[in-house]
């Protein structure tokens, strides 16, 4: 059997969109903080946006972020199922790949009936701390704020997930393992809510290993309370796929439900870009996983 041939049609067979091609129905910006964001501010100078094609909501790339926000992409009302997902683009904690790993992911989620909120988190990283440290307050706040606005967003407070690519995936794993830690002082009643995602989708993460080893870093202490995860990478990724295998083993040992897909071929940053390689099937596999776990109706 030719797996390359079947990787895309299988997704269609189950009714799950594989790649989003059209603009999202709606999009609006939600302020993450009512005032100055608490915690580290590492941006030097003004925020810089690199535009993408006409008609896109988010730019191709964003650098030097000191004003974190959420951009809301809502599914068609007839498709909406009450699930929400925060989307964290990658970019090595230097920039945010907000088009291919933000907006395009949001459009795909909308096609599944999921409300998507693209997180513009603070960058660059602080070289004196773990890479995710500057952005972790923004990730925690995003989950709490969405839960506090569940009625207004027409979502369920117990169906809030997190999808991260590359650096955004590392941020997601940090959130999954530090959701109970106080990354900032509470600023309003929303901060009394849990920052624990109900599930996570982790796509080609980096920075999870102790340097020079194949072991998961102690910066990511997986426990039985860590959220369930769907994990994807390619064996030929320049960022070692052992970031994913080490995470999966830790989840297995903690008895946390997890599914791991390591594809034979794929360059780092494949996101949802159409390809003849089997990794193009990961969105369909992910939708199947969400349905199997009871996340999707």
N, C-alpha and C positions, 0 to 999 in steps of 0.2 A: 504493500500500500504506500502511495506517495503522500507523506505527511504534509509536504509543502502545499500540495494541491488542496488538501482537506482543511487546512488551518483556518481559512476564512469562511468557507461555506458552512462549517459546523456551527459557527456563531449565528449565521443566518437561520440555520435549521432550528435552533432553539429560540429564535425570535429576539436575540440580543444584538443591538448594533455593535459593530466592530470599530468603526472610525467615524467621527463626526466631520461633516463637510460643510454644513450650513451655519450661519450665525445663530447665536442663542436668541430665544424669543424676547427676553427682557434682561436688562442688566442695570444695576444701580449701586452706588457706593455707600457703604455703611461705615461710619466712624467707629474705630475700635476703642478709642479712649475719648472721654469727654474733654480732657485737657491734655497737658503734656504727658506723654507716655512715661510710666515709671521704669526705672532700671537704667541700663547702659544706653548711651547714645554715642555711636561710633561713626556716624556719617559726618563727613567733612565737606561742607559746601552744599549747594542745592541738589535736590533730587534730579536725576537725568533719565529721560525717557527716550527710547529709540523706537520710532513709529514702525508699524507694520502696514500691510495692505489696507486700502480704503475699505471701510465698513467694519473693521475689527474694533472691539470695545477696548481691549487692553493693548498696550504697546508690545513690540517684539521683545524688548528687554528693558529692565529698570535697574538703575544703579543708585547707590548712595541714599538709602531709604531711612528717613527719620520720622516719617508720618505714616505709620502702619494703618491699613484699612482692610475691609472686606468688600469685594465686588460680588454682588448677588446676581446669579443667573437662575431664573425661575423656569421650570418646565411648563409646558402647556397645561392649563388647569385640568383638562380631561385625563392627562397622564399622571399627574402628581400623586405620589403615594405616601407622603409624609416623611420620607427619608431625606436627610441632609448630609452633605459632605463638605468639609473644609478642604480646599485644594492648595497645596504648598508647592510652587514651582521650585526647580533646582537652579543651579548657577554657582555652585561652589562657595556660597556665602560671600560672593563678590558682586553678583548681579542676580536678577530674577528673570528666568526664561518665561515671561508671563504670557506669551502667546501660545507656543507649542505645548508647554507644560502647565498652563493655567486655563486660558480661555477654551482651547480645544478640548481639554479634559472636562471642562464644565459643560460644554455642548454635548459631549458624549453622555455624561451623567444625566443631563436634562432629557435625553432621548430614552433613558431608562425610567423617567418619572422622578428623578432625584433632584432636589434643590441643591445647587452648587454655590459655594462661596469661596472665591479665590482670595487667598491671604497674601497681602503685600506686607511681608515681615521685615523687621529692621536688619539692615546689612550696612557695612561689611562686618565680618566676625571680629572679635577681639583676640589678637594673637596670644594674649596672656591667659585665656580661658578656653574651655572646650568650645568647638566651633558653634554649637547650637545655643550658647549661653545668652547672646544678645537677643535672639529671636524667641526664646522659650516663653517669656512673659506674653508675647503677642499670640503664640499658639494656645496657651492656657486661656487667655482672655477670649479668644475667638470661640472656643467651645462653650465657655460659660455664657458669653453674650448671646450666642445663638439659642442656647437653652432658655435664657431669660425672655427671648422674643419668639418662642415657639408658636404661640397662638397667632401673632401677627404674621409670621412666616408660613403659617399653615403646615407646620411640621410636628413630628413627635419628639419630645425631649429625650426619649430613650432610643432614638434612632439617629444619632449624630455621629458620623464617622470622620475619618481624616485620610486623605490621599496625598502622598508626597512623592516627588521625583528627586533622585540624587540627593543634593543637600536638603531639599524639602523632605525627602524620605528619612534622612538622619534626624531632622527636626521632629518628624512624626514619631520615630522610635524613642527619642528623648522625652516627648510628651507622654508616650505610652508608659514609660518607666519612671517619670517624675511628676505625674499628674497631681499627686498628693503633696508635693513639695511647694512651699511658698516662694514662687519666683518673683513675686512683687507683693506689696501691701494692698489690701482690698481698697477699692475706690468707690464702690457702690454696691447695692444689694445683689447685683448679678454675680459678684465675686464670692457669694456664699454658696453658689452652685458648684457641682462637680466639674472638674476639667478633664475627667477621664472620657476619652472617646469610646463609643460602643463597639467600634471595629476600626481597623486600619488597613489601608492598601499601600504597600511599601514597594516602590519601583526603583530598581538599581541604586540602592543606597551606598554611600561611602562613609568612611570614618567611624565604622562601628567596631573595628578590631583594635586590640592593643598593638601599638606599633611594633613591627617586626615579628608578630606572631599570627596564629590562626585563631586566636581566642577572642571572644566577645569582650570588649572593654568594660571595666567596672563602672564607666560612666553610664552604662545602660543596664541597670540591675533588674532583669526580668524576674517576675514573681507570678504566683497564681492569679494575681489581680490584674496583670497586664492584659490589655484588650486582645481579642482574637485578630489574626492577621492573614492577609493574602500577600505573598511576596513574589516578586518577579525580577529576573536578571538574565543576562546572557553569559555563557561561558567565555566568550571572546571579548567581553567588556574590559576596557583598560582599567576600570576600577574593579578590583578583585571580587569575583562572585562569592568568595568565602565570607564576605560581609553578610550575605544572605544565608549561607549555610550555617554559619555560627549562630545567627539570630534564630533560625529555625530549630536548631538543636536545643538552644536555651528554652525556647517556647515549649518544645516537646517535653523536656525534663520538668518544666513547671506545670505540665498538663494543660497548657493553653491551646485551644484549637488553632491550627495554622495550616495553610496550604502553600507549597513552594513550587515554583516553576523556574527551572534553569534551562534556557534555550541554548542550542548548540552554537548559534551564530547571532551576532548583533553588536553593533557599536554602541558605546555609551551615549545616552540621550535619544534613543529611538522613539520614546514617548508613544504617541498614537499615529505616527507617520506610516502611511501605507507602504507595504513592502512585500516582496515574494518570500521573505524569510518567515519561518514559523512564529517568530515573536509577535507578528502582527495579530495573532489570535488571542493575545493576552486579555484584551478587553472583554471578549466573549467568555473566556474562561473565568474572568473575575465576576461577570454578571451571573454565571452559573453558580459560582461559589456563594455570592450574596443571596441568591435564591435558595440554595441548599442550606444555608445557615439561618434562614428565616428572616434575613434583613430585608429582602425584597418580598413583596406579597407573592 
